[in-house]
Structure formats: structure tokens, C-alpha cells
């Protein structure tokens, strides 16, 4: 027995290691594409203007020392050993940190929060709040509302800089890779030569150059902005052509070409490692001595202000480090840690050491410092091709990340609605946003044409990268206190140590404001304005709905005596409210004195968790007595969830209503909805029965409908109150669950001569639901116009009357986001005065 147990344990360990190594290999193409291509432009950006390469080699050794310690302290120590542990159910990124903080402290600004959300299986806390005394930092954050807004602004700043990096990284990566053409196609470096380069006839390089020139001819003539580019400079049009192709292929999804990504990056890493070893051995075997921190101080002592300003180029060696945390959800902590520690980190160090070794023996190239000058001429063309492919892979990763973070922002009501297309049915999270894709393409091409050199692109990219890292450092410090419950001094030491390093680089980047660093600041200000205006107006709309909701007593009083008719069918009234009757429904009934036989108030909301399990997604309850046939359904999604995860929202919702009706019938036999089993509202004289989680539950007894079964993990159905009142929790015993497709059939009356009132009511309610579904479903949505109330400040009037309404008119409507069939849509005009 012991031997068999030992063998099984060894087998499981081997399998886990195999899985970790496989994930580590796959992570190369998704996570490390941007970081691995940084050797293409770090030295070139650093020596662009502020410092010069001299015979003493103090500058090149100092830069190498800075690169080594920056790569060691920030990606390795900060991200791999600390930040990656601050995951949110395996997810990483800025919103994951914000989500963790919001769950451990009441600082969220999201509307329609419910106590029931805290019972989600993914809503886990590091420690139970009752077992840990509240820290002073937590109490201080919760008491001061202005800090809630400041925290959101900090998160939005990091988000906007990630989007800005999505504009800059493809441009600088592809441009730097393609710039090797200038060196590869000429014996002389013609960009720096005063004379026109002469081309050797009949060579392979000439044939390739001719092919590239012909393929770019149409593109060159079409983009009239290229008139200021010299005849010999083919880098800009080729870069733009590659960028156009890259963005044009986005709608196919990365999964179709994703299996190429890891081999390309692996080949690139092995290539730069081999080149680094060759240059070290051949040119300067003693270059390892420059890794000493002494050379950093020597470098700063000699170069002074110029050396400090050149840090804006050195920091580019860590571009892409944030991707290790942002893409954590696609892999695992051990996989990303293994890939970086044992492959990416050593390869980058060897690459930078090799370039420094070559440059330490070639001082005449002081105006031609680039990656390709250290590549032997015999292998320059293969290296060029691999570099271009690797830069495309790195660009693809940041583009996909930009789509993902915009989708998260949209889920948390921080970005206008855009069309989200899911490019893979099998791989979760691979999305494509057409509007954002084409805007990114235009901006990337504009950056390439406008800057036309690595220096300005590097300055812009460096500022965006350091801003994101500073935001991550600040949020991680809060996680250390609020979530990990460490002493504040630990968080303070983390903030001071890594924050001071990043502030040093950030200050150097700010000095480049007029030389390209203004671009990410401008983009961030614009995007933050859009996101904050949208979020602010969304909150104000919710507050208006909350204060103007109609009492449940009013709804129950509607009837033939008031000239109100109930028409066949199902009416789905969409609202942001989790309780009460929305004002848009009262307006609908006032103008059209009729509503559907089955009425469902639907709230589609986001929760501060990455994913909501499908079995816990639907909260269903009654609105009024059973005879009124009115229900409330709250559909909950995480910020990384796919909203269109069912073939038909209508049929899925009806299925959940049928489950709830059957469950409620059995529940009522033991705990009927009485005065002690309701949610009391101060503004309402009548109450709503509490909501229940309706997942894939197998009910006891003979169902009143047929089901087609496939075994699934068991789920639990739980009843919760809303945020206004916490009542008892009802749990159903977990049983073998089924995934059901529902077809309603009435039981034959001859099957049983005696039936209880409960069974008769159950059959009648299910028959009404079936008849209503067959009659058709109408989707009732509010078509809102928001105005600032009289007496508002000029800033508020501009933000609401012009900013928000402009965004609302030019973004996707809620009917598009919810995929509502046009023939089933009923829009109710509403004016919100906020």
C-alpha cells in the first residue's frame, strides 16, 4: 500500500511539473514578446542624445550596470516574487488589485451592490473579516469618501497608460526591428552617410530589396504624408505596412496563429543569447565586471545631468514586465515564474552584456549604436527576420491586452459601450473590439509617421510604462495591508523601496516631455476624461433611478379598474435597480396602459470578481404574490466574464424562471413567503420575497416539465436578501445536478385524481409561463437623455450635457450590447435630471 501510494504521489508530482513546464513554454509567446524585444532599442534610445560613447567605456559599462540591476529588482524581485502573489482568483492586472481592495474594504463606487454577492464562490477573502481586527488604514479609507474617488482615479490612470502603451509598443517594436534593413541592405549605413549608398548588383539583398520596394509601392503613394521621407529610407513605409497587416488580421483572433508565438519568441531568446555569448567571448570576456553597482555611481558621477536624463532610455529594458501580472489568468504563477527566472531573464542579461562587449571595442560607432551593429554580417538577415516576427508577437500581446482591459473597464461602467466579439469558442477571454482596433491602428501609424525615430517613441513608451508600474506599486501596498493583513511598515517599505526606483526613472522620463513624452500624458488625460465622465454620469443615473423608483403597491394596484390590460407574452424590463419598480416602467404604463402577462424586471450587473460561475449567475425572486406573475432576475457577471455566454438569453432566462417556480413551490411548503421572510423597504408598504440563486439544480419529486440531462457538478441554491436588509439564508441540499434544456408539458389530469393546491398552483404557473413564451417576448429598455439640473456648475453642465450625451449618442446602445432582436425591442424615453 505504501509503495503504491508513493508511486502515485511521484506520478502526480511529475504530471504537475510537466503541466507547469508546458504552461511556461506557452507563456513565452503571450507574456514575454514585448519584454524579449527590448534589446532592439534600449542602447539606441539611451545613447540618442544625452550621453556619448567614449574611449573610457564608462558610459557603456554604467548603462549595462543600470540595465542589469533594473531587470533584477523590478521584473524579478518585485513582479515574480511579490506582485504575482496578489492575484484575484488567479487573475492579475490593475483591475484585479482594485477588485481585491474593494472586497476587503468598502471603497467601491459601483452601483447596485448586494450582500448576496459576497456569497459567490469566487468572492473569497484572504481572511474572514471577523477574525481580523480592522486596521487603521482600512477604517481611514472607508470613512473618507474622497479617497474612494482618488483610488478609482488612480486605477483609471493605470488603465489609460496601458491603453497608451498599446499605441506605442507596436510602433516602437516593429520600427526597431525593421530599422535593421538599413544596415542589412548596404555596406555603408546610408542613413548616417552623406552620400547615396551603392548597391552590389546581382546579390540576394538586392533582389529582396526590389521585392520589398514593389510591395510597398502602392502603400507609399497612397499615404501622402510620406512626402517628407527620403528616398532611401524604407523603414517607415514598411513599418506602417506591417502595422496595417497586423491590425487587419485581429478579427481572426490570436488562437488561429497563437501556436506560432511561443516558438518564435523561444527562437528569438536563444538567438540573442547566442549572439550575446559570441560577442562576450570574441570582444570582451571581462564585461561581466560592469555588473557591479560601482559602475552605476561612476556613470552618474561622470555624466551628471545627462546620465540622469538618459535613464529614460534605460527604463525601456523593463517594458512588458507588467504583462507578467496582467496575463496571469491565462497561465499560472509557477509557469510565469519558471519561464522568466530560467529562460527570459538569463537571455536578456546575455543579450545586453553582448552588446556592451561589442560596443566597448567599437568606439567609432558612437553615432550608430543599435542592436544590429553587434550582429555578425553573416547572420544579419536571419536575425532581422526573427526580430521582425518577434516584434509582431510582442505587439500582438499588447493589442490583445488592450482589448481585454477596455472590456473590463466597460464591465465596471468606466468606459462607453463598444462591440465585443469573442473570437474563440474554446479559449476564454480572447476578444476583438472593432472600434478600438481601428483607432489603435490609426494612432500607431500616426506615431510612426510623426516621430520617425526610436528616440521619441522610446521617450513616450517609457513614461507610460513607469506610470503603470507606479500605480501597481501603490495598489500592491494597499493589498499588503488590507488583504494580506501585514503590518503597515511592511507595505511602507515595499512602497519606498520599489517606488523610489520607479520615481527615479519616472522623473527622467518627465524631462523628455517635449521630446515625445507628452503623447502618453495627452492620451491619458483624454481617456481619463472620457472614462470618468462616463462613470460619473452612470452613477448619477443610478441615483436618479433609486430616488424615483415606484412602490410595489402601485404595481399591484394596476388592473382593469384603472384601465390597465395584461397582454399575452413575457415583458423583460431592463433596469439597474436590484429592488423596487423602475421609473421607466411607470412611464411605459402611463403612455401605453398595458403590460405583459408575465413581467420580469431584469438587472444585468457586474461584480468585483473576475468570474461568476454559471451556476451562481442568476438571482431570481418574486415581485408581489405568485398570482401577479411578476419576477425579478439579477444576472451577475465578473469583470472578465463573457456576457454573451448563452445561445439565447431569452430561453436561458425562461429556464431559470421555471427552475425558480418549481423550487419556490417546494420551499413554500416549509417556509412560505410571509412577513418574516421578506425584504422590507422603508418606502414601500408591500414587500418582495427574497431572491434565490438558481443554477443547475436537480429538484426532488416529479417535475412538471421534461428535461434532457447531462451530468454536471452539483450546485447549491441559496436565498439572500438585497443590500437593504440581511435576512436568513436558505440552502438547498447539494445533489447530483443536471444541465437542462426545458420543454414544458402539462401533466395528464388522469395521472392523479387528488392533487394538492400547491401542485395545482405550480402547474398553472408553469402553464402561464409556457403560454407567455409562445406568445413572444418584448425587451423594454430605457432610452435616456441626461441633463444637469439647474444651478449646476459649468464643469458639471459641460461634462453631462455635452460630454456624456455625445458619448451616449456615438457608442453602442444597450440593445446592441445585450443582443436584443430589433423586432422585440421597446424603448421608453426618459429624461434624467441629475
N, C-alpha and C positions, 0 to 999 in steps of 0.2 A: 504493500500500500504506500509506504513512504517513498519507495523508489519510483512508483508510478506518479505520485504527487510531485516529486522533484522533477521528473521528466516533463510533466505538463506545465510546471512553472517555468522551466527553461524554455519550452516551446513558446509560451505566451510572451516571455521577455524578448525572444528572437523576433517574433511577429511584430511586437511594438517597435523594436529598433528598425525593422525593415520598413514599417509604415512611416516612421519618423524620417528615415533616410530618403524614402520616396517623396514625401512632402517637402523635404529640404531641397531635393533636386527640382521639383516643380516650382518651388518658390523663387528660383533663380530668374525665371522668365517674367514673373509677375511683380516681384518685390524689388529686385536689385538691378533692373535695367537702367534706371536713371543714375543710381549711385555708381555703378560699374563704368559708366561712360564719362564720369567726371575728369579722369586724366586727360581727356581730349582738350580741355580748355582751362584747367587750373593754372598751370605755369604761364600760359599765354596771357590770361587775364591779370595775373599778379604782376608780370613784368611789362604790362602795356604802357605805363607812363610814369608811375610814381617812383619806381626804383629801376636801376640799371644793373645788368650783369657785369661784374668787374673781374679783373685778373685774380683778385684775392679769394674769390669764391665765397666770401662771407654772406653775400645775398642769397645765393642758391642754397647754401647749407642752412641758413636761417629759415628760409621758406620751407625746406624739407623737414626741418625740426618742427615747425609750426603745423605742417600737414600731418605729420606722424602723431603728435600729441592731440591734435584736434580730432582725428579719426579714432584715437584710443579713448579719449574722455567722453566725447558726445555719442557717437553711434554705439560703441562697445559698452562703456560703463553706464551711461545714462539710459539709453534705449534698451539694450539687450538685457541688462541686469536689474533695471528698476521699472521703467515705463511700461515695458511689455507685460509686467505683472498686474498693471492697473487695467485689466480687461473687464469688459461688461458682457458676461456670459460668453466669453471667447471673442468678443468684438473689440476692435480698437478704433482710435481716431478721436478727434475733438469732441464729437457728439457723444461718444462712449464715456468720456470723462465727465462731461456735463450731465449725462444721464445718471451716472453713479452718484454724483454730488447731489442731484435733485432727489434721489431716492433716500439718501441718508440725512438730508436737511431740507426743510420746507422753503426752497428758494426758487421753485419752478414758476414760470409765468404762463404755462399752458392753461387754457380754459378747460372746463368740464372734467376736472379731476374727480375721481371716486375712490372711496375706501376699498371698494371691491377690487380695484386694480392692484392693490398691494398683495392680494392672494394669488396672483399669477405665479406660475412655477418659475418663470424667468425673472420675477421681481425679487430676487434673492438679496439679502443684506449680508455684509461680512460678519456682523454680529447683531444679535437681536437688540433692538433699541432699549428694551427694558433691562438688559443685562449690563449695559454700559452707561455710565453717567454721562450726561450731556456735557460736552466741552464748552469752554467759554467762547471759542471761535464759532462753534455751531450756533449757540444762542445769539451771539452778536450778529451773525449773518441773517438769522431768521427774524430778528427784531427790526432790522433796518431795511425797509423796502427798496431804498435807493441802491443797496448792494445787489439786490436781485437783478435790477436793470443793468447795473455795471457788469455783473457776471455774464449776462446774456450778450452785452456789447462785446465783451472780451471773446466770447465764443464766436460771435459773428465776425469779429476781426480775424481770428484764425481761419475761419471758413473762407472769408473773402480772399485772404492771402493764398490759400490752397487753390482757389479758382484762378487767381492771378498767376500762380506757378504753372497752372495748366495751360496758360497762354505762352509763358516764357520758356518752359522746359523743352517743348518740341522744337521751338525756333532755335535755341542755342545748341541743343544736342545735334540736330540734323545739320545745322550750319557748320558746326565744328567738325563733324565727320566729313562733310562734303568739301570743306576747305583743303583737305589733303589732295584734291585734284590738282590744285595749283602746283604743288610740289611734285606730284607723281607724273605730270604730263610735260614736264620741262626740265632740262638740265639746270637752267637758271631759275631762281624763284622770281617769276616775272612780275609778281605783284609789287615787289620791292625794287625791281630793276628799272632803270630809266629807259632802257632800250627794249624793243619788242623781242620776245623770245623766238628763237629759231627752232623749227620742228624737224626732227630727223625723218626723212621720207621712208615710207615702207615699214615702219615699225608697228607693233601691236598697239602701242599707246596712241599713235596717230589714227589708226582705224577706230579705236574705241572713242577717241575724241570726236571723230567725224560722226559716229553713230549718235553720241550724246547731243551734239550740236543740232543734227537733223531733227531728233525727237523733241528738242526744246524750241525749235524754230517758231512753231505756231504759238506756243505759250509766251515766248519773248515778244512777239509782235502784238499779241492780244493785250498784254499788260503794259499800257503806255507809260506807266510810271518808271519803267526800266530805262528811260532815255538818258538818265544821269549816270548809268553804269557803263564802265569802259568796255570795249570790245573783247578784251582778253579775259575779263572777269566773268566766268561762267558759274561761279559759286551761287550767286543769289537766284538766278532763274532755276537752276537745278534744285536748290533747296526748296523753293516755292513749289516746284512741280512735285517733289516728294511729299511735301505737306498736303497739297491738294489731293494726291492719291491716298494718303493716309487717312484724311478725314472723309473722303468719299467712300472708303471701304468700311466705315464704322458701323453702318446699318446691318452688315452681315454678322456682327458680333465677334468677340475675341475668341470664342470657343472653336470657331472654324479654322483658325490659324494658330490657336494657342499652343498646340503641341510642338510648334516650331520654336517657340520663345525660349524655353529652357535650354535646348541645345545651342542656340545662337549665343545666349549670354554665357553659357559654360565655355563654349569655344573662345569667346572674347576674353574671358577671365584667364583661361590658360594661355591665350596669345600674349596678353600684356604681362603675364607672369614670366613667360619665356623671354620676351623682349627685355624685361627688367633684369633678369638674371644675366642675359647676354651682355647688356650694357655695363652692369656692375663688374662682371669678370673681365670684360675686354677693356673698359675705360678707366674705372676707378674702384678697385676692390675695397678701399678704405672709406668708402662713402658712408658706411654704417655708423661711423663716428659722429656724423651730423645729427643722429637721432638724439643726442644728448640735449637736455634743455638749455645747456650753456650757450648753444648756438642761437637760441631764440633771443636771449638777452644781448648777445653780441650783435645780432642783426638789428635789434631795436636801438641799441646804443649808437650804431654807425648811421643808420638810415633815418632815425628820429621820426619826424612827422611823415615823411614819405613812406617809411616802413609801416607806420600805423595805418595810413590810408590804403596801403597795399593789402591789408588784411581783408578788404572787401573782395579780393580775388582769391585769397587762400580759403575763405569760408566755403567756396564752391565745391571743395573736396567732400563736403558732407551733404550736398544736395541729394535728395532721395532718401535720406535717413528716416524721415517721417513716414515713408511708405512701409517701413517695417512694422510700425504700430497701426497705421491705417488699414493695412491688408491682413491684419492678424486673424480676422474672422475666416479667411479663406484657407488658412493653414493652422499651425499650432505653434505654441511658444517654443517647444523643443526643436521643431523643424526650422524656424527662423533663426533661433539661436545657433543651431548647428551649422547652417549654411553660412551665416555671417562670420562666426568665430573661426571656422576651419577652412573656409574657401575664399569668401569675398574679402575679408579683412587682410589676410596674407597677400592675396593677389594685388590689391590696391597698394599696399606698402611696397611690394617689389616693383610695381609699375612706377611709382613716384621716385623711389630710390634709383631705378634705372635711368629715368630721365635726368635726374640730378647728376648722376655719374657721367652721363654723356655731356651735359652742359658744362660740367666742371673742367672739361678738357677742350671745349669749343667756345672760346670767348668771342670769336669773330661773328657769331650768330646772335649778337645781342639784340638786333632788331628783327630777328627771325625766330624767336623762341616759340615753338609749337610742339605738339606731340609727334608729328610726322618727321621732324628733323632727326629724331633719335631712332627712327626705324630704318634698318638697313635697306638700301635701294633694291636689293634682290627680292625682298618680300613686301615691298611697299604696297603694291597693288592688291595682293590678298588681304593685307591688314586693312587697307582702305575699304574694301568690300565688306569685311566683317564689321568694321566700325560703323558703316552706314546702316547695316542690318541691326546692330546692337542699339544704335541711336533711335531707330524706328521702334524697336521693342520698348525702350525706355520711355519714348513719347506715348506709346500706346497705353502703358501702365498709368501715366499721369492723366491721360484723357479719360480712361475708364474711371479713375478715382474722382475726377471732376464730376462726371455724370452721377456717381454714387453719392457724393456729398451734397449735390444740388437736390437729389431725390430725398435725402434725409432732411435737408432744410425745408423742403416743401411739405414733408410729413409733419414737421413740427411748427407749421404755419409761419415759417420765416422766409418763404420765397413764393413768388406768384406761381400759379398753377401752370405747368408745362406738360406736354405729352410725353409719357414714359412708355417706351417699347421694350418688352423683355425679349432678348434675342436668343435665349436658350430655355427650353422647357425642362432640361435636366439639371443645369447648373444654376443655382440660386444666386441672384444678385447681379447677373450680367444684363445691363440695361443700356438703352440708347435713347438719347433725347435729341430729336432733330434740330429744334431751335438752338439749343446750346451748342451742338456740334458745328453748325454753320457759323455761328457767332465766333466760336473759338478759332475756326479756320481763317476767317477774315482778319481777326486780331493777330493771329500768328504770322500771316503773310504781311500784315501792316508792320509788325515789329521787325521782321526780316528786312523789308524794304527800307523802313525808316532808320533803323540803327546801322545795318550793313557791316557790323563788326562784332567780334566776340566781347570786346571791352564793355560796350554799352549794354549788351544783353546780359553779360555777367553781373554788372552792377545792379540791374533791375532784378534779376533772379536771386541774387544774394540777399537783398533786402527782404524779399518775400519769404525766402527760406528761414532767415533768422527770426522774423516776426512770428511765423508758425511755431518755431521751436521755443520762443519765449512764452507764447500762450500755453503750449504744452507743459512747460516747466511750472508755470503758475497754477494751472489746473491740477497737475500731479501733486503739488504741495498741499492743495486742499484735500485731495484724495487720501494722502498720507494721514491727515488729521481726522477727517470726517469718516472715512471708510475703513481705513486700517487701524484707526484708534491709536496711533503712535503719539508720543509726546510732541507738542508743538515745536520743541527745539530741534527735533529730527527733521521736520518739514522745513524749518528755517535754515538749517544747514544745507539741505538739498537745494533750496531756493537760492541761497547766497553763493554756493559753490558753482553750480551749473549756470545760474542766472548771470553771475559776473562774467563768465566766459562768453556767454551769448551776447551780453550787453557790450562787451568789448568789440565783438565783430559787428554788432548792430550799429554802434556809433561810427565805425569805419565805413559802413555802407551808407549811412546818412550823409557823409561828406561827399558822396557821389551823386547827390540829389540832382544836380544839373547835368550829369553825365549818364542818365538813364534810370537812376533810382527813383525818379519822380513817377515813373509809369505804374509800378505796383501800388504806390500811395494813391495815385489818381483812381486806379481801378478799384482799390479797396474802399475809398470814400464813396464812389458811385454805387458799388454793390451794397455797402453797408446802409446807405441811404434808402435804396430800394427795399432791402430786407427789413430794416427797422420800421419803415413806413408801413409796409405790408403787415408786419406783425402787430404794430400798434393799432392799426385800423381793424384788424381781425379781433383783437381783444376788446376794442370799443364796441364792435358789432355784437359780440357775445354778451357784453354787459347790457347793451340795449335790449337784446332778446330776453335776458334774465329779468330785467326790471319790467318788461312789458308782456310777459307771458300771461296767458289766460288761465283762470281757475278751472280745475277739473269739474267743478259743479256746473259751470257754464256749458261744458261739452255734454254732460249727461242730461242737461235740460233741453238740448236741441231735439226737436221731434216734430211730428206732424202738426201739433198745436201751434208751432211757430212758423209753419210753412216750410219746414226743412224735410227733404226727402232722402231716403237711403237708396242708392242706386246699386245694381249688381257690380261686383268686381272688388279688387283689392286696391286701396289707396295707400301708397307709400309716401308719407310726409317726411321729407328730409329736414333735419334741424341739428343745431349744435348743442341743444339742451339735452340734459340727461334726465330731467324731470319737468313736469308742467306741460302746458299746451302752448306751442309757439304762436307768436302774433301773426305770422304769415298764414297759418291755418284759419284763424278767426277772420282775417281779411278775405281769404278764399271763400269761406262760407257766407260772408256778408254779401259778396258780389255774385256768388253762384249758390243759391240756397239748396245745396245738396252735397252729400258726400257718400263715400262708398260703404257697402255693407260690411266689409272688413277693413278696418282702419289700423295702420301700423305707423307709429312715429319712429323713424329710423335716425339714429345718430352714429355717423362714422367718425371715429375719433382715434387719435394717436396717443400712445402711452410711452412713458420714458423707459422703455426696454427695447432691445434690438429686435426681438421676435416675440410674437404671441402664438403659442401652439394652437393649431386649428381647433382642437377640442375645447379650448378655453376662449375662443374668439367671440362667441355670441352670448350676450346677456339679454334674456327675454323675460318680460313680465306683463301683467295685465294693466290696463288703464281703465279703471272702473270695474263694474261687475262683469261676469262672464257673458251675460246676455247682451251686453253692449257690443261685443265683438271688436274691442279696441285693445291694441297691444303696444308695447314699447320694446324696441330692439336696439341694443347698443352693440355696434360692430367695432371691435378693438384691433388696432394694428400697432406693431412696433415701428421704430423709425427706419428699420432696414427691411421691413416686410414688403411683399409684393401685394398691392391692393387688389389686383385682378387675378386672384388665385383660384377662382371657380369659373366654370364654363358659363353659368348663368346665375347672376346674383339673385334674380327673382326666384328661381326654383330652389336655390340653396336656402333662401330666407323662408320660403313656404315649408320646406322640410324641417327647419328649426322650429317654426311655429307649431307644426304638427307634433314634434317631439315634446315641446313645452306643454301643449294641451293635454297630451297623454300623461306626462309627468305631473302636471298640476292636478289632474283628476285623482291620481293616486295619493298625492300629497294632501289634498283636501280632506281625504278620509281620516287623516290623523291630525293634521294641523291646518284647518281651514283658514282662509284669509279673513281674520277678524280684526278687532280694533288693536289687539296686542301684536298683530303680525303684519303691520303696515308701516309705511314711512309717513310720518306726519309732517306737513308743511305749514309753516306759520301763516301763509297767505291763502291757504286752501282749506275749505271746510270738509272736503271729501278727500279720501286717500287713495294711493296707488299701492297695490300689492308689490312686495319686494321682488327684485329681479333674480333670476336663476341662470347659472352658467349652463348652456345647452350645448353639449358636444356630441360625441359618438357614444351614446348610452344605450345599453340594452335594457328594456323595461320588462318587468315581470308581468305575467298574465298574457292573455291573447290580445294582440294588437288589433286595432280597427283598420289597419292597412297592411298591405303586403310589403315585404322588404326583400331585396336581393342582397345577400350577406357576403362579406369577405372579412375574415378575422383581422382585427386591428388591436393595438394596445388598449387596455381599459382606460376609461376616463372617469372623472368624478363630476357630478353635477352639484353645484353649490349655490345657495341663495344668499345674496348680500343686499344690504341697503346701499343707497347712494351716499354722497358725501355729506348730505344734510343730516343724516341720522344713522347711527350704527345700531343695528338690531341683531338678533340671534342669527347664527349661521346654521343652515340646514345642509346636511351632507347625505348624498345617496351612497349606499354601499358600493364600492367598485366591483364590477362584474366583467365578464368577458364582453368586450364591446364589438360593435359591428359598424362598418361603414355602410350607410343605407342610401338606396335610391327609393323614393317613396312613390307608390301608386295607391290612391285611396279607393277602397271598396267598402260598401255598406255590408254589414253582416246580415245574413238572411234572418228574418224575424222568426222563421221556423226553427232556428238552431236552439232557441231558448224561449220557453213560454213565460218565464218570470225574469224580469230584469230590474235592477235597482234604478233609482232615479239618477244616480251618478253615471251609470253606464248609458242611460238614455241621453243625458246631457252631453256626455263625451261623444257619442255617435252623432248627435245633432250638430255639435260644434265642428266636428271634423267634416261633416257633410256640407256645412256652410262654407268652410274653408275651401273645400274642393270645388263647390259651385262658383265661389268667387274667383278662384284661379282660372276656371274655364271661361268665365265672363271677361277676363282680361285684367291687366294691372296698369295703373296710372302712377307715374312718378311725379310728385308735386314738389317743386323746388322754388325757392325764393329768388327772384331777380332783383337784386338790391342796388340802390343808389345811396351813397353815403354822403352826408353833408355835415360840416362843422356847425355846431349850434351858435346862435347869436352871442356875441361877447367873447368868442374865442380869440386867441392871439393870432397875429398874422402868420406866424410859423405853422400853427396848427391848421389854419384855413388853407394854406398853400399845400401842406402835406396831405390833407384829407380831400379837399375839393378838387385839387389838380393832380397831385401825385398819385394817390391811391386810385381815384376814379380812372385816371389814364391807364394805370397798370391793369385794373379790372377789365377795362374795355378791350385791352390788347393781349390779354392772356387767355388761356383755355378756360372755358366755363365749367362749373361744377358738373353739368350734364355730360361733358366730354370726359372729365376725369373719372366719373362713375360709369361711363359707357352706357348711358341711358338711351334706349331707342327713341329716335325723334318722334315717331308716331304715338309714343306713350308718355310724352313729356307735357306737363302742365306747369307753366311758370307763373308765379304770383309776384306782381310788382310790389316792392317795399322800399320806402324811403327811411333811411336811418339817420337820425339827427343826433350826433354824438358830441 
